[in-house]
Amino acid sequence: MNAARRAVAARRVSLAGARAGVAVALIALAGAFAPLHAQTAGAAPEFRSIGTPAAVLYDGPSLKARKMFVAPRGMPVEVLSIVGQWVKVRDQAGDIVWIERKDLADRRTVMALANVYVRSGAQDSAPIAFQVERGVMLELVDTTAVGGFVPVRHRDGSTGWVRVGEVWGY
């Protein structure tokens, strides 16, 4: 085999090895996210809301961990795991942080993903009861969806039905 052919063969082996390495890395990465995916794909996600006026969210399950941001009362979060008195949660932006369990409420809220019409009934043809802007939090009156809608209450007391796909936290 001449030098040119040996160089091409060596390059092919090198590329094949690199591709195999990338494949192994992707498989390992997928494995790292498998528990998270299994929770959201296999079972309904568990949501809670912030129960204190201002809850500090950390990058780890400790008061000594780095403080990431402060969440307002009522903000919905998805529960990913619980370790003692700490809860690993995901917010609407996709950030994964830790919060003390005592700072979460059982009361459920949802957050409008865009400007949303809240209807007087659980159907698109129902009259509009009121409208909320993106980011407004609404309390879930009941967690049972009817025809793709859930009943909600605005903090001013107005009630109605919102389409599940237009809010985050359900």
C-alpha positions as CSV (number, residue, x, y, z in Angstrom):
1,M,0.0,0.0,0.0
2,N,1.5,3.3,-1.0
3,A,1.7,6.3,1.4
4,A,-1.3,8.1,-0.1
5,R,-3.6,5.1,0.3
6,R,-2.3,4.6,3.9
7,A,-3.2,8.3,4.7
8,V,-6.7,7.9,3.2
9,A,-7.2,4.7,5.2
10,A,-6.0,6.3,8.4
11,R,-8.3,9.3,7.9
12,R,-11.3,6.9,7.4
13,V,-10.4,5.0,10.6
14,S,-10.0,8.4,12.4
15,L,-13.4,9.6,11.1
16,A,-15.1,6.4,12.0
17,G,-13.6,6.6,15.5
18,A,-14.7,10.2,15.9
19,R,-18.3,9.3,14.7
20,A,-18.4,6.4,17.2
21,G,-17.2,8.7,20.0
22,V,-19.9,11.2,19.1
23,A,-22.5,8.5,19.0
24,V,-21.4,7.2,22.5
25,A,-21.5,10.8,23.9
26,L,-25.0,11.3,22.5
27,I,-26.2,8.1,23.9
28,A,-24.7,9.0,27.3
29,L,-26.3,12.4,27.1
30,A,-29.7,10.9,26.3
31,G,-29.3,8.6,29.2
32,A,-28.6,11.5,31.5
33,F,-32.0,13.1,30.5
34,A,-33.9,9.8,30.4
35,P,-35.3,10.1,33.9
36,L,-36.5,13.6,33.3
37,H,-38.1,12.6,29.9
38,A,-39.6,9.5,31.5
39,Q,-41.4,11.6,34.1
40,T,-42.9,14.0,31.6
41,A,-43.6,11.4,29.0
42,G,-44.9,8.5,31.1
43,A,-46.8,10.3,33.8
44,A,-48.5,13.6,34.1
45,P,-46.1,16.2,35.4
46,E,-46.6,17.5,39.0
47,F,-47.0,21.2,39.4
48,R,-47.0,23.4,42.4
49,S,-46.9,27.1,43.0
50,I,-44.7,29.4,45.0
51,G,-46.4,29.9,48.4
52,T,-44.3,32.7,49.9
53,P,-44.2,36.3,48.9
54,A,-40.7,35.9,47.5
55,A,-39.0,32.5,47.4
56,V,-35.2,32.3,46.7
57,L,-34.3,29.7,44.1
58,Y,-30.9,28.1,44.3
59,D,-28.6,26.1,41.9
60,G,-28.3,23.3,44.4
61,P,-30.2,21.8,47.4
62,S,-28.5,23.9,50.1
63,L,-28.8,27.4,51.6
64,K,-25.1,27.7,50.8
65,A,-25.7,27.1,47.1
66,R,-25.7,30.0,44.6
67,K,-28.9,32.1,44.7
68,M,-30.3,32.1,41.1
69,F,-33.3,34.4,41.4
70,V,-36.4,35.3,43.5
71,A,-39.8,33.9,42.5
72,P,-43.0,35.7,43.2
73,R,-45.9,34.2,45.1
74,G,-48.1,32.1,42.8
75,M,-45.6,31.4,40.1
76,P,-46.2,27.8,38.9
77,V,-43.2,25.3,38.9
78,E,-42.9,21.7,37.8
79,V,-41.7,19.4,40.4
80,L,-38.8,17.2,39.1
81,S,-37.6,15.5,42.3
82,I,-37.6,15.9,46.1
83,V,-34.5,15.5,48.3
84,G,-35.3,15.9,52.0
85,Q,-36.5,19.4,52.5
86,W,-35.4,20.5,49.0
87,V,-37.4,20.3,45.7
88,K,-35.9,20.4,42.3
89,V,-38.2,22.4,40.0
90,R,-38.4,23.7,36.4
91,D,-39.9,27.1,35.7
92,Q,-41.8,28.2,32.6
93,A,-38.5,29.4,31.0
94,G,-37.0,25.9,31.4
95,D,-34.6,26.8,34.2
96,I,-34.0,24.0,36.6
97,V,-33.4,25.2,40.2
98,W,-33.9,24.1,43.8
99,I,-36.3,25.5,46.3
100,E,-37.0,24.8,50.0
101,R,-40.1,22.6,50.3
102,K,-41.7,25.0,52.8
103,D,-41.8,27.7,50.1
104,L,-44.2,25.7,47.9
105,A,-48.0,25.8,48.1
106,D,-50.5,23.1,47.3
107,R,-52.6,25.7,45.6
108,R,-52.2,25.4,41.8
109,T,-51.7,28.2,39.4
110,V,-51.1,28.5,35.7
111,M,-49.3,31.3,33.7
112,A,-50.6,32.7,30.4
113,L,-48.2,31.9,27.6
114,A,-49.5,34.8,25.5
115,N,-52.5,37.1,25.5
116,V,-55.3,34.7,26.4
117,Y,-59.1,34.9,26.2
118,V,-60.7,33.4,29.3
119,R,-64.1,32.1,28.2
120,S,-67.3,31.7,30.2
121,G,-67.6,28.1,29.2
122,A,-65.3,25.2,28.3
123,Q,-65.5,25.7,24.5
124,D,-64.1,28.0,21.9
125,S,-67.6,29.3,21.0
126,A,-68.3,30.4,24.6
127,P,-68.4,34.1,25.2
128,I,-65.2,35.8,26.3
129,A,-65.3,36.5,30.1
130,F,-62.1,38.5,30.2
131,Q,-58.6,38.6,28.7
132,V,-55.2,38.3,30.4
133,E,-51.8,39.3,29.1
134,R,-48.7,37.0,28.8
135,G,-47.3,36.2,32.2
136,V,-50.4,36.7,34.2
137,M,-51.0,34.0,36.8
138,L,-54.4,32.4,37.2
139,E,-55.5,30.1,40.0
140,L,-56.8,26.7,39.0
141,V,-60.3,26.3,40.3
142,D,-60.2,22.5,39.5
143,T,-57.5,20.4,38.0
144,T,-59.8,18.4,35.8
145,A,-59.8,19.5,32.1
146,V,-63.0,19.6,30.2
147,G,-62.7,19.5,26.4
148,G,-59.2,20.9,26.6
149,F,-60.2,23.7,29.0
150,V,-59.5,24.2,32.7
151,P,-61.5,26.5,35.1
152,V,-59.5,29.4,36.4
153,R,-59.9,32.4,38.7
154,H,-58.1,35.8,38.3
155,R,-56.9,37.5,41.4
156,D,-59.7,40.1,41.0
157,G,-62.2,37.2,41.5
158,S,-63.2,36.8,37.8
159,T,-63.6,33.2,36.7
160,G,-63.8,31.4,33.5
161,W,-62.2,28.7,31.3
162,V,-58.9,28.7,29.5
163,R,-57.5,26.4,26.9
164,V,-54.8,24.1,28.4
165,G,-52.4,24.8,25.6
166,E,-52.5,28.5,26.3
167,V,-51.1,28.3,29.8
168,W,-48.1,26.8,31.5
169,G,-48.4,24.9,34.8
170,Y,-51.1,22.4,34.1
